[in-house]
């Protein structure tokens, strides 16, 4: 026993071999470029955006004009800022409700055993996800323009006499923006739902059929309750993605008409690089304050739904343990 004890070395005091040391060094070498990129292009801009928000800075001149919280005070007193915040909420709610609901329906249909051609339809619905959002915005802008494909088609069949101002009306432009945004994320949400549906044991459906449960009772009492953890994740991702719709809004409506579709990230861009699109010099300090508020809004929403996801999963694990 004493010999065995002498040969046995505590786990925390294991000697590192030269080969392990060499592997560890090379691991750090390969991680170094990614760390540099993260520090230079992600962490540093985030930190400096907080610094810039306390200055009246145009992005080019020396950082000398310290104004404290003046940018934030002006931000909270600006009607256009709160309008862009409201437009962002409209976009987030619209794309989340439409995208999550429609993708669930598609996933249930494509998950049925009797449905043929599943792979083909999954690919078709997933194509918008891998297509660049800016390209989608440009194409849709041409399709729904005054002389676009939609108006030409409707006029050719005598359905309308005058072109419909899809992008010239505040209400129609926002509806169109929401629908296209929801369609863009439809395929990804569908994949998440499919993964959740396929994780449900088939024995549960077989037992429900033996008990005489139909489609709706099975959906309400088995499928949907077991999909709650997936729902929490999808809601979180949809809302966070909806908070950053810059590329679609910029290329589809550019915030028009009269800033009625301007979202928070486009608001930040307009003041950072266009002086608010009303001429004048860039207001990088003011735009940084708006960007900080956008980040805080996103953080708060992520924390709320992250907590919802955590407690949902914890509750499900507790039920399984019981």
BADODO-813728 format. One record per residue (C-alpha): x, y, z; residue number from 1. Coordinates in Angstrom, 3 decimals, padded with zeros to 6 digits, m for minus. Layout:
N
px = X; py = Y; pz = Z; resi = NUM
...
//
This chain:
322
px = 000.000; py = 000.000; pz = 000.000; resi = 1
px = 002.845; py = 002.387; pz = 000.819; resi = 2
px = 004.463; py = 001.720; pz = m002.585; resi = 3
px = 001.191; py = 002.410; pz = m004.343; resi = 4
px = 000.760; py = 005.619; pz = m002.358; resi = 5
px = 004.254; py = 006.752; pz = m003.327; resi = 6
px = 003.623; py = 006.063; pz = m006.993; resi = 7
px = 000.292; py = 007.830; pz = m006.909; resi = 8
px = 000.729; py = 011.550; pz = m007.632; resi = 9
px = m001.998; py = 014.053; pz = m006.693; resi = 10
px = m003.969; py = 015.264; pz = m009.709; resi = 11
px = m003.182; py = 018.907; pz = m008.997; resi = 12
px = 000.590; py = 018.258; pz = m008.962; resi = 13
px = 000.983; py = 016.314; pz = m012.176; resi = 14
px = 004.194; py = 017.116; pz = m013.980; resi = 15
px = 003.781; py = 018.849; pz = m017.333; resi = 16
px = 005.657; py = 017.093; pz = m020.101; resi = 17
px = 007.659; py = 019.022; pz = m022.744; resi = 18
px = 005.167; py = 017.882; pz = m025.388; resi = 19
px = 002.249; py = 019.344; pz = m023.400; resi = 20
px = 004.134; py = 022.611; pz = m022.894; resi = 21
px = 004.810; py = 022.821; pz = m026.624; resi = 22
px = 001.148; py = 022.216; pz = m027.449; resi = 23
px = 000.052; py = 024.862; pz = m024.957; resi = 24
px = 002.418; py = 027.409; pz = m026.486; resi = 25
px = 001.156; py = 026.712; pz = m029.993; resi = 26
px = m002.436; py = 026.962; pz = m028.748; resi = 27
px = m001.739; py = 030.485; pz = m027.494; resi = 28
px = 000.021; py = 031.337; pz = m030.753; resi = 29
px = m003.034; py = 030.333; pz = m032.798; resi = 30
px = m005.381; py = 032.163; pz = m030.420; resi = 31
px = m003.335; py = 035.372; pz = m030.550; resi = 32
px = m004.608; py = 036.673; pz = m033.953; resi = 33
px = m008.231; py = 036.206; pz = m032.911; resi = 34
px = m007.535; py = 037.900; pz = m029.581; resi = 35
px = m005.921; py = 040.876; pz = m031.353; resi = 36
px = m008.859; py = 041.201; pz = m033.739; resi = 37
px = m011.344; py = 041.009; pz = m030.851; resi = 38
px = m009.495; py = 043.608; pz = m028.799; resi = 39
px = m008.948; py = 045.953; pz = m031.730; resi = 40
px = m012.269; py = 045.670; pz = m033.578; resi = 41
px = m014.742; py = 044.779; pz = m030.808; resi = 42
px = m013.657; py = 045.574; pz = m027.272; resi = 43
px = m011.762; py = 048.818; pz = m027.996; resi = 44
px = m014.614; py = 050.419; pz = m030.039; resi = 45
px = m017.137; py = 049.473; pz = m027.345; resi = 46
px = m015.047; py = 051.087; pz = m024.604; resi = 47
px = m014.281; py = 054.181; pz = m026.683; resi = 48
px = m017.952; py = 054.688; pz = m027.598; resi = 49
px = m018.589; py = 055.311; pz = m023.890; resi = 50
px = m015.674; py = 057.769; pz = m023.814; resi = 51
px = m016.782; py = 059.618; pz = m026.968; resi = 52
px = m020.324; py = 059.977; pz = m025.627; resi = 53
px = m019.035; py = 062.517; pz = m023.087; resi = 54
px = m017.484; py = 064.772; pz = m025.742; resi = 55
px = m018.767; py = 067.097; pz = m028.455; resi = 56
px = m016.634; py = 065.403; pz = m031.094; resi = 57
px = m016.902; py = 065.343; pz = m034.887; resi = 58
px = m014.796; py = 062.214; pz = m035.345; resi = 59
px = m011.759; py = 064.002; pz = m036.771; resi = 60
px = m010.683; py = 066.881; pz = m034.551; resi = 61
px = m008.833; py = 066.409; pz = m031.227; resi = 62
px = m010.876; py = 065.040; pz = m028.370; resi = 63
px = m010.901; py = 068.198; pz = m026.254; resi = 64
px = m014.479; py = 069.429; pz = m025.855; resi = 65
px = m015.732; py = 067.537; pz = m022.784; resi = 66
px = m019.478; py = 068.063; pz = m022.269; resi = 67
px = m020.286; py = 065.469; pz = m019.625; resi = 68
px = m023.846; py = 064.157; pz = m019.879; resi = 69
px = m024.988; py = 066.877; pz = m022.278; resi = 70
px = m025.244; py = 064.422; pz = m025.185; resi = 71
px = m027.482; py = 062.125; pz = m023.135; resi = 72
px = m029.665; py = 065.034; pz = m021.982; resi = 73
px = m030.117; py = 066.193; pz = m025.576; resi = 74
px = m030.792; py = 062.613; pz = m026.632; resi = 75
px = m033.615; py = 062.169; pz = m024.146; resi = 76
px = m035.131; py = 065.504; pz = m025.166; resi = 77
px = m035.084; py = 064.743; pz = m028.903; resi = 78
px = m038.366; py = 063.584; pz = m030.406; resi = 79
px = m036.612; py = 061.926; pz = m033.331; resi = 80
px = m034.624; py = 059.670; pz = m030.984; resi = 81
px = m037.754; py = 058.412; pz = m029.250; resi = 82
px = m039.411; py = 058.013; pz = m032.637; resi = 83
px = m036.557; py = 055.799; pz = m033.830; resi = 84
px = m036.784; py = 053.853; pz = m030.574; resi = 85
px = m040.513; py = 053.331; pz = m031.162; resi = 86
px = m039.874; py = 052.217; pz = m034.752; resi = 87
px = m037.329; py = 049.712; pz = m033.452; resi = 88
px = m039.902; py = 048.318; pz = m031.012; resi = 89
px = m042.460; py = 048.028; pz = m033.835; resi = 90
px = m039.926; py = 046.201; pz = m035.980; resi = 91
px = m038.828; py = 043.864; pz = m033.176; resi = 92
px = m042.377; py = 042.961; pz = m032.147; resi = 93
px = m043.576; py = 042.532; pz = m035.716; resi = 94
px = m040.700; py = 040.364; pz = m036.925; resi = 95
px = m040.751; py = 038.293; pz = m033.735; resi = 96
px = m044.484; py = 037.564; pz = m033.775; resi = 97
px = m044.676; py = 036.875; pz = m037.509; resi = 98
px = m041.325; py = 035.110; pz = m037.824; resi = 99
px = m041.662; py = 032.877; pz = m034.762; resi = 100
px = m045.293; py = 031.956; pz = m035.441; resi = 101
px = m044.916; py = 031.304; pz = m039.171; resi = 102
px = m041.687; py = 029.324; pz = m038.692; resi = 103
px = m043.395; py = 027.112; pz = m036.083; resi = 104
px = m046.211; py = 026.316; pz = m038.507; resi = 105
px = m043.698; py = 025.509; pz = m041.257; resi = 106
px = m041.644; py = 023.325; pz = m038.931; resi = 107
px = m044.701; py = 021.326; pz = m037.848; resi = 108
px = m045.712; py = 020.789; pz = m041.477; resi = 109
px = m042.211; py = 019.767; pz = m042.567; resi = 110
px = m041.832; py = 017.485; pz = m039.558; resi = 111
px = m044.803; py = 015.288; pz = m040.481; resi = 112
px = m043.883; py = 011.871; pz = m041.832; resi = 113
px = m046.441; py = 012.023; pz = m044.648; resi = 114
px = m044.982; py = 015.213; pz = m046.121; resi = 115
px = m042.836; py = 014.546; pz = m049.183; resi = 116
px = m039.968; py = 016.668; pz = m050.471; resi = 117
px = m038.905; py = 017.881; pz = m047.024; resi = 118
px = m035.292; py = 018.536; pz = m047.983; resi = 119
px = m036.306; py = 020.651; pz = m050.986; resi = 120
px = m038.685; py = 022.879; pz = m049.025; resi = 121
px = m036.256; py = 023.260; pz = m046.129; resi = 122
px = m033.635; py = 024.482; pz = m048.586; resi = 123
px = m036.057; py = 026.915; pz = m050.236; resi = 124
px = m037.130; py = 028.446; pz = m046.934; resi = 125
px = m033.534; py = 028.639; pz = m045.710; resi = 126
px = m032.203; py = 030.480; pz = m048.774; resi = 127
px = m033.075; py = 034.006; pz = m047.485; resi = 128
px = m030.971; py = 033.311; pz = m044.386; resi = 129
px = m027.763; py = 032.834; pz = m046.390; resi = 130
px = m028.539; py = 035.739; pz = m048.719; resi = 131
px = m026.932; py = 039.063; pz = m047.799; resi = 132
px = m029.496; py = 041.292; pz = m046.102; resi = 133
px = m028.348; py = 044.402; pz = m047.952; resi = 134
px = m028.897; py = 042.667; pz = m051.292; resi = 135
px = m032.400; py = 041.656; pz = m050.207; resi = 136
px = m033.114; py = 045.267; pz = m049.277; resi = 137
px = m031.942; py = 046.573; pz = m052.664; resi = 138
px = m033.951; py = 043.961; pz = m054.585; resi = 139
px = m037.103; py = 044.550; pz = m052.541; resi = 140
px = m036.699; py = 048.303; pz = m052.997; resi = 141
px = m036.824; py = 047.786; pz = m056.757; resi = 142
px = m039.695; py = 045.311; pz = m056.563; resi = 143
px = m041.911; py = 047.535; pz = m054.381; resi = 144
px = m040.898; py = 050.855; pz = m055.915; resi = 145
px = m043.470; py = 053.088; pz = m057.628; resi = 146
px = m042.522; py = 051.598; pz = m061.005; resi = 147
px = m041.510; py = 048.263; pz = m059.529; resi = 148
px = m042.576; py = 044.753; pz = m060.411; resi = 149
px = m045.503; py = 044.615; pz = m057.963; resi = 150
px = m047.189; py = 047.781; pz = m059.213; resi = 151
px = m046.580; py = 046.868; pz = m062.858; resi = 152
px = m048.127; py = 043.434; pz = m062.331; resi = 153
px = m051.162; py = 044.808; pz = m060.491; resi = 154
px = m051.709; py = 047.441; pz = m063.174; resi = 155
px = m051.306; py = 044.943; pz = m066.008; resi = 156
px = m054.198; py = 042.852; pz = m064.651; resi = 157
px = m056.254; py = 046.028; pz = m064.012; resi = 158
px = m056.317; py = 045.375; pz = m060.266; resi = 159
px = m055.206; py = 048.958; pz = m059.570; resi = 160
px = m055.301; py = 052.122; pz = m061.664; resi = 161
px = m052.562; py = 054.118; pz = m059.914; resi = 162
px = m049.287; py = 052.763; pz = m058.468; resi = 163
px = m049.389; py = 052.022; pz = m054.747; resi = 164
px = m046.742; py = 054.005; pz = m052.795; resi = 165
px = m045.411; py = 050.995; pz = m050.899; resi = 166
px = m042.305; py = 052.854; pz = m049.751; resi = 167
px = m043.856; py = 056.348; pz = m049.853; resi = 168
px = m046.414; py = 055.719; pz = m047.134; resi = 169
px = m045.314; py = 055.608; pz = m043.483; resi = 170
px = m047.679; py = 052.763; pz = m042.612; resi = 171
px = m047.068; py = 050.675; pz = m045.732; resi = 172
px = m043.289; py = 051.141; pz = m045.535; resi = 173
px = m043.160; py = 049.937; pz = m041.918; resi = 174
px = m045.432; py = 046.965; pz = m042.658; resi = 175
px = m043.299; py = 046.043; pz = m045.650; resi = 176
px = m040.136; py = 046.371; pz = m043.572; resi = 177
px = m041.527; py = 044.072; pz = m040.875; resi = 178
px = m042.781; py = 041.446; pz = m043.327; resi = 179
px = m039.482; py = 041.298; pz = m045.236; resi = 180
px = m037.511; py = 041.177; pz = m041.971; resi = 181
px = m039.652; py = 038.295; pz = m040.704; resi = 182
px = m039.288; py = 036.474; pz = m044.034; resi = 183
px = m035.500; py = 036.920; pz = m043.868; resi = 184
px = m035.268; py = 035.128; pz = m040.496; resi = 185
px = m037.959; py = 032.538; pz = m041.248; resi = 186
px = m035.571; py = 029.760; pz = m042.307; resi = 187
px = m033.315; py = 029.984; pz = m039.246; resi = 188
px = m036.242; py = 029.933; pz = m036.826; resi = 189
px = m037.679; py = 026.977; pz = m038.727; resi = 190
px = m034.433; py = 025.027; pz = m038.207; resi = 191
px = m034.553; py = 025.740; pz = m034.462; resi = 192
px = m038.156; py = 024.561; pz = m034.260; resi = 193
px = m037.350; py = 021.430; pz = m036.262; resi = 194
px = m034.511; py = 020.555; pz = m033.900; resi = 195
px = m036.901; py = 020.893; pz = m030.975; resi = 196
px = m039.633; py = 018.849; pz = m032.644; resi = 197
px = m037.241; py = 016.050; pz = m033.548; resi = 198
px = m035.977; py = 015.877; pz = m029.960; resi = 199
px = m039.452; py = 014.931; pz = m028.684; resi = 200
px = m039.621; py = 011.121; pz = m028.198; resi = 201
px = m041.926; py = 009.440; pz = m030.704; resi = 202
px = m043.250; py = 007.196; pz = m027.914; resi = 203
px = m045.121; py = 010.151; pz = m026.475; resi = 204
px = m047.031; py = 010.667; pz = m029.715; resi = 205
px = m047.749; py = 006.946; pz = m029.970; resi = 206
px = m049.127; py = 006.919; pz = m026.426; resi = 207
px = m051.290; py = 009.937; pz = m027.214; resi = 208
px = m052.698; py = 008.194; pz = m030.313; resi = 209
px = m053.516; py = 005.103; pz = m028.268; resi = 210
px = m055.378; py = 007.312; pz = m025.792; resi = 211
px = m057.416; py = 008.744; pz = m028.660; resi = 212
px = m055.807; py = 012.209; pz = m028.722; resi = 213
px = m056.124; py = 014.027; pz = m032.032; resi = 214
px = m053.779; py = 016.498; pz = m033.683; resi = 215
px = m054.843; py = 019.558; pz = m031.701; resi = 216
px = m054.810; py = 017.866; pz = m028.297; resi = 217
px = m051.389; py = 016.410; pz = m029.043; resi = 218
px = m050.141; py = 019.813; pz = m030.167; resi = 219
px = m051.475; py = 021.649; pz = m027.103; resi = 220
px = m050.641; py = 019.097; pz = m024.403; resi = 221
px = m047.423; py = 017.506; pz = m025.724; resi = 222
px = m045.702; py = 019.424; pz = m028.511; resi = 223
px = m045.999; py = 023.034; pz = m027.350; resi = 224
px = m045.157; py = 022.431; pz = m023.656; resi = 225
px = m042.020; py = 020.499; pz = m024.620; resi = 226
px = m040.979; py = 023.278; pz = m027.003; resi = 227
px = m040.888; py = 025.975; pz = m024.306; resi = 228
px = m037.067; py = 025.884; pz = m023.892; resi = 229
px = m036.636; py = 026.224; pz = m027.669; resi = 230
px = m039.207; py = 029.033; pz = m027.698; resi = 231
px = m037.197; py = 030.978; pz = m025.127; resi = 232
px = m034.034; py = 030.711; pz = m027.230; resi = 233
px = m035.815; py = 031.657; pz = m030.466; resi = 234
px = m037.482; py = 034.668; pz = m028.829; resi = 235
px = m034.155; py = 035.863; pz = m027.452; resi = 236
px = m032.356; py = 035.545; pz = m030.795; resi = 237
px = m035.238; py = 037.112; pz = m032.732; resi = 238
px = m035.456; py = 040.118; pz = m030.447; resi = 239
px = m031.701; py = 040.732; pz = m030.362; resi = 240
px = m031.492; py = 040.410; pz = m034.165; resi = 241
px = m034.454; py = 042.748; pz = m034.519; resi = 242
px = m032.637; py = 045.414; pz = m032.511; resi = 243
px = m029.971; py = 045.476; pz = m035.237; resi = 244
px = m031.792; py = 045.855; pz = m038.546; resi = 245
px = m029.492; py = 048.502; pz = m040.005; resi = 246
px = m028.595; py = 046.810; pz = m043.302; resi = 247
px = m032.218; py = 046.049; pz = m044.249; resi = 248
px = m033.583; py = 049.448; pz = m043.198; resi = 249
px = m030.737; py = 051.331; pz = m044.867; resi = 250
px = m031.124; py = 049.638; pz = m048.243; resi = 251
px = m034.916; py = 049.237; pz = m048.284; resi = 252
px = m036.267; py = 052.540; pz = m046.931; resi = 253
px = m033.258; py = 054.507; pz = m045.618; resi = 254
px = m035.588; py = 055.613; pz = m042.828; resi = 255
px = m038.034; py = 057.282; pz = m045.244; resi = 256
px = m040.580; py = 058.647; pz = m045.606; resi = 257
px = m039.668; py = 061.499; pz = m043.267; resi = 258
px = m037.789; py = 059.246; pz = m040.802; resi = 259
px = m040.960; py = 057.195; pz = m040.190; resi = 260
px = m039.012; py = 053.914; pz = m040.555; resi = 261
px = m035.744; py = 055.068; pz = m038.994; resi = 262
px = m034.569; py = 052.581; pz = m036.384; resi = 263
px = m032.068; py = 053.200; pz = m033.589; resi = 264
px = m029.037; py = 051.778; pz = m035.386; resi = 265
px = m029.810; py = 053.859; pz = m038.498; resi = 266
px = m030.261; py = 056.888; pz = m036.215; resi = 267
px = m026.768; py = 056.304; pz = m034.828; resi = 268
px = m025.350; py = 055.976; pz = m038.346; resi = 269
px = m027.045; py = 059.141; pz = m039.599; resi = 270
px = m025.617; py = 061.298; pz = m036.825; resi = 271
px = m022.198; py = 059.646; pz = m036.844; resi = 272
px = m021.579; py = 060.032; pz = m040.577; resi = 273
px = m024.165; py = 062.482; pz = m041.858; resi = 274
px = m024.798; py = 065.040; pz = m039.163; resi = 275
px = m028.336; py = 063.696; pz = m038.844; resi = 276
px = m028.725; py = 063.650; pz = m042.644; resi = 277
px = m029.583; py = 067.330; pz = m042.473; resi = 278
px = m026.181; py = 068.562; pz = m043.495; resi = 279
px = m023.435; py = 069.860; pz = m041.246; resi = 280
px = m020.519; py = 068.082; pz = m039.659; resi = 281
px = m020.555; py = 064.657; pz = m038.128; resi = 282
px = m021.710; py = 064.397; pz = m034.506; resi = 283
px = m019.750; py = 061.358; pz = m033.417; resi = 284
px = m020.066; py = 062.129; pz = m029.697; resi = 285
px = m023.838; py = 062.445; pz = m029.863; resi = 286
px = m024.069; py = 059.313; pz = m032.039; resi = 287
px = m021.913; py = 057.445; pz = m029.510; resi = 288
px = m024.390; py = 058.362; pz = m026.764; resi = 289
px = m027.223; py = 057.003; pz = m028.919; resi = 290
px = m025.166; py = 053.855; pz = m029.565; resi = 291
px = m024.609; py = 053.391; pz = m025.836; resi = 292
px = m028.358; py = 053.583; pz = m025.246; resi = 293
px = m028.971; py = 051.065; pz = m028.033; resi = 294
px = m026.469; py = 048.709; pz = m026.401; resi = 295
px = m028.122; py = 049.136; pz = m023.001; resi = 296
px = m031.587; py = 048.461; pz = m024.445; resi = 297
px = m030.279; py = 045.302; pz = m026.101; resi = 298
px = m028.550; py = 044.215; pz = m022.888; resi = 299
px = m031.697; py = 044.695; pz = m020.799; resi = 300
px = m033.867; py = 042.759; pz = m023.251; resi = 301
px = m031.265; py = 039.981; pz = m023.519; resi = 302
px = m031.067; py = 039.718; pz = m019.732; resi = 303
px = m034.858; py = 039.491; pz = m019.408; resi = 304
px = m035.279; py = 036.756; pz = m021.994; resi = 305
px = m032.068; py = 035.035; pz = m020.925; resi = 306
px = m033.533; py = 034.768; pz = m017.429; resi = 307
px = m036.803; py = 033.511; pz = m018.891; resi = 308
px = m034.896; py = 030.838; pz = m020.825; resi = 309
px = m032.915; py = 029.808; pz = m017.739; resi = 310
px = m035.922; py = 029.456; pz = m015.463; resi = 311
px = m037.895; py = 027.635; pz = m018.168; resi = 312
px = m035.162; py = 025.056; pz = m018.602; resi = 313
px = m034.731; py = 024.752; pz = m014.837; resi = 314
px = m038.459; py = 024.180; pz = m014.390; resi = 315
px = m038.461; py = 021.474; pz = m017.070; resi = 316
px = m035.511; py = 019.714; pz = m015.443; resi = 317
px = m037.287; py = 019.826; pz = m012.086; resi = 318
px = m040.410; py = 018.256; pz = m013.601; resi = 319
px = m038.342; py = 015.511; pz = m015.217; resi = 320
px = m036.666; py = 014.832; pz = m011.865; resi = 321
px = m040.035; py = 014.499; pz = m010.175; resi = 322
//
